[in-house]
Structure formats: structure tokens, C-alpha cells
Amino acid sequence: MSHIKEEFVDIFDTNDPSESDVVQGLLESNGFEVLKTNNEAPGGVLPFSNSPLGGIRLQVFASSANEARNTIAQYLKQGSPTTEEQQG
């Protein structure tokens, strides 16, 4: 499918960079094209703040959004493997 004029839509947002990396990797490993947008405020705006404004958004093409959301939901439903499951 050609995505030349197709829009990206938001499917996931978080303030945790590690979480966004995991979800982005999950989506990309399942064949989705992912656009990551970081909406942090410039350093001088809130220099003593620990949390970014707006956080991190992951986007996919509109035609893939429902399938991508289902992929994330399925992953969250089954949970990530424990250390014992990974070794075992």
C-alpha cells in the first residue's frame, strides 16, 4: 500500500523514554512504520522539572492504527516475560 498522502495518527503516549522504546520496538518488529515525536519543553522553560511537557508520542499510518493498537493491547494483556521465563 502506498502511504504517500496518508496521515500519521497518535496511538501511544508516555512520559517514560524506556517505555516508548519498548513499544516502538514491538511495533516495528511487527512490521509497522513508527514515527516518534518528543514534545519536551526546551531546557530553559522549566529547568528544574523532572517530567517533560507533553511526553513522547508514537504514531503510525492511519490505515494501520487499529492493528497497531491491538498489537500493543495484546502485549500489555499477556505482559512482558519475567526473568525466569526468559532464561527458561
Secondary structure, DSSP 8 states (H G I E B T S, - for coil): ---TT--EEEEEEES-HHHHHHHHHHHHHTT---EEEE----TTTSTT-SS-SS-EEEEEEGGGHHHHHHHHHHHHHH----HHHHH-
